[in-house]
Amino acid sequence: MGLRHANLLMLRKLAVVALGMFGFGYALVPLYLAICEATGINILALGEKELPGSGTARMAAPQNSQVDLSRTITVEFDANARGPWQFKPMQNSIQVHPGEMATVMYEFQNVQDRTMSAQAIPSYAPHQAAAHFNKVECFCFNQYTLAPGEKKQWPVVFVIDKKLSKDVNTITLSYTFFEVGSRTPPAPTAAVTVMPLAKVGT
């Protein structure tokens, strides 16, 4: 009987502690609001905006301070295919702000009746733009193998550095797509003519 009484007493104490903890947690919100009202500081409200007609708040999307909205640069896209296949950008040009990430797709199709491997090499105009044209992802980083008639699309993800000269308003990104391992004839070498030695004393 004594053990049962002790267990019941312990159970009552635990129930009182649990109720006290619940009540304390429930009282934290009005207590915090009272403190904020008294001090004039509301940390939870910082960075939040109230949704229209809802009375609820959400975190405001942070603005990318790395984007220079005061400048607009036109980026033109060009494609050159060294061989019997099709290679082209999906759009001729876009307008971007320095520091803004952009994506453009290129399409390639192997129109031959054999499997081939190829890779692209980029070039820039004006030439000074190359140092400020940062490619995050580019098909030019790798070689690709395509089956006969296979068509693929690959992205170019890039960011133009804000340090680009303000005189540059247009950049042309050009790719030359060539077959890897193709049979390219060697450069011709000049023939060497051996002149006979002149006889001395004749």
C-alpha positions in Angstrom: 0.0 0.0 0.0 2.8 2.3 0.8 4.5 1.7 -2.6 1.3 2.4 -4.5 0.8 5.6 -2.6 4.3 6.7 -3.4 3.8 6.0 -7.1 0.6 8.0 -7.2 2.3 10.9 -5.4 5.2 10.8 -8.0 2.7 10.7 -10.9 0.9 13.8 -9.5 4.2 15.7 -9.2 5.1 14.8 -12.8 1.7 15.9 -14.0 2.1 19.2 -12.2 5.6 19.8 -13.7 4.3 18.9 -17.2 1.4 21.4 -16.9 3.8 24.0 -15.6 6.1 23.6 -18.6 3.2 23.7 -21.0 1.8 26.9 -19.4 5.3 28.5 -19.5 5.7 27.8 -23.2 2.2 29.0 -24.0 2.9 32.3 -22.1 6.1 33.0 -23.9 4.4 34.6 -26.9 2.4 37.2 -25.1 5.3 37.8 -22.7 7.6 38.4 -25.7 5.1 40.8 -27.3 4.8 42.7 -24.0 8.5 43.1 -23.9 8.7 44.2 -27.5 6.0 46.7 -26.9 7.7 48.1 -23.9 11.2 48.3 -25.5 10.0 49.2 -29.1 12.0 46.4 -30.6 10.5 43.6 -32.6 13.2 41.2 -33.9 10.7 38.8 -35.5 9.2 41.6 -37.6 12.6 42.5 -39.2 12.8 41.3 -42.7 9.1 40.4 -42.8 6.3 41.8 -44.9 2.6 41.4 -44.2 0.6 39.6 -46.9 -2.3 41.6 -48.3 -5.6 40.9 -46.6 -4.2 38.0 -44.5 -2.6 39.6 -41.5 0.2 37.0 -41.7 3.8 37.7 -42.4 6.4 36.1 -44.6 10.2 36.6 -45.0 11.0 39.1 -47.7 13.1 37.7 -50.5 16.6 39.1 -50.2 17.8 41.2 -53.0 21.0 40.3 -54.8 23.3 43.2 -54.2 25.7 41.8 -56.7 23.5 42.7 -59.7 24.2 46.1 -61.3 20.7 47.2 -62.4 22.0 50.5 -63.7 23.6 48.7 -66.7 22.2 46.5 -69.4 24.4 44.5 -71.7 23.3 42.8 -74.9 24.9 39.3 -75.4 24.8 37.9 -78.9 25.3 34.2 -79.7 26.9 32.7 -82.7 27.7 29.2 -83.8 30.2 27.8 -86.3 30.2 24.1 -87.3 33.4 22.6 -88.7 31.9 19.6 -90.4 28.7 18.0 -91.7 26.5 18.6 -88.7 24.0 21.2 -87.4 24.9 23.5 -84.5 23.0 26.7 -83.4 21.9 28.7 -80.4 18.3 28.6 -79.5 18.1 32.4 -79.4 20.2 35.0 -81.1 20.7 37.4 -78.2 19.6 38.4 -74.7 19.9 41.4 -72.4 21.4 41.0 -69.0 22.6 43.1 -66.1 26.2 42.7 -64.8 26.2 40.2 -61.9 22.9 38.6 -63.1 23.0 34.8 -63.9 21.6 33.9 -67.3 21.1 30.6 -69.3 21.1 30.0 -73.0 20.6 26.7 -74.8 22.5 25.5 -77.8 21.4 22.7 -80.1 23.5 20.2 -81.9 22.6 17.4 -84.3 24.7 14.7 -85.8 23.3 14.4 -89.4 25.9 11.8 -90.4 25.4 8.1 -90.7 28.2 7.4 -88.2 28.9 8.1 -84.5 31.1 11.1 -83.8 32.7 12.9 -80.9 33.0 16.7 -80.9 33.8 19.7 -78.7 33.2 23.4 -78.8 35.7 26.3 -78.4 34.4 29.7 -77.3 35.6 33.1 -78.5 34.5 36.6 -77.5 34.1 40.0 -79.1 35.4 42.4 -78.0 38.4 40.4 -76.8 38.6 42.2 -73.5 35.2 40.8 -72.5 36.6 37.3 -72.2 38.1 38.0 -68.8 34.8 39.2 -67.4 32.5 36.5 -69.0 32.3 33.9 -66.2 30.7 30.6 -67.3 29.2 28.7 -64.4 28.2 25.8 -66.7 29.1 25.2 -70.4 29.0 22.4 -72.9 32.4 23.6 -74.0 33.9 22.1 -70.8 33.5 18.5 -72.2 33.6 16.4 -75.2 30.3 14.7 -76.4 29.6 11.6 -78.4 26.5 11.5 -80.6 25.0 8.6 -82.5 23.9 9.0 -86.1 21.0 11.4 -86.3 21.1 12.1 -82.6 20.1 15.6 -81.4 21.0 17.3 -78.1 20.6 20.6 -76.3 23.2 21.9 -73.9 23.1 25.0 -71.6 25.5 27.9 -71.2 25.1 29.4 -67.7 27.1 32.6 -67.3 27.5 35.8 -65.3 29.1 39.0 -66.6 31.4 40.6 -64.0 30.5 44.1 -62.9 34.1 45.1 -63.5 33.6 45.0 -67.2 34.4 48.3 -68.8 31.4 50.6 -69.0 32.3 51.2 -72.7 31.3 47.7 -73.5 27.5 47.4 -74.1 27.5 44.4 -76.5 29.3 41.1 -76.2 29.3 38.4 -78.9 29.8 34.8 -77.7 30.8 32.6 -80.6 31.4 28.8 -80.5 33.2 26.7 -83.0 32.2 23.1 -82.9 34.7 20.6 -84.3 35.0 16.9 -84.4 37.5 15.3 -82.0 39.9 12.8 -83.5 39.0 13.7 -87.1 41.5 13.0 -89.8 43.1 16.4 -90.3 45.9 16.4 -92.9 49.2 17.7 -91.4 50.4 21.1 -92.3 52.6 21.1 -95.5 56.4 21.4 -94.9 58.7 23.3 -97.1 61.1 21.2 -99.2 64.7 21.6 -98.3 67.1 22.0 -101.2 70.7 20.9 -100.7 73.1 23.1 -102.7 76.3 21.4 -103.9 79.5 22.7 -102.4 81.6 24.9 -104.7 84.9 23.5 -105.6 87.8 25.5 -104.3 90.7 26.4 -106.7 88.9 25.5 -109.9 
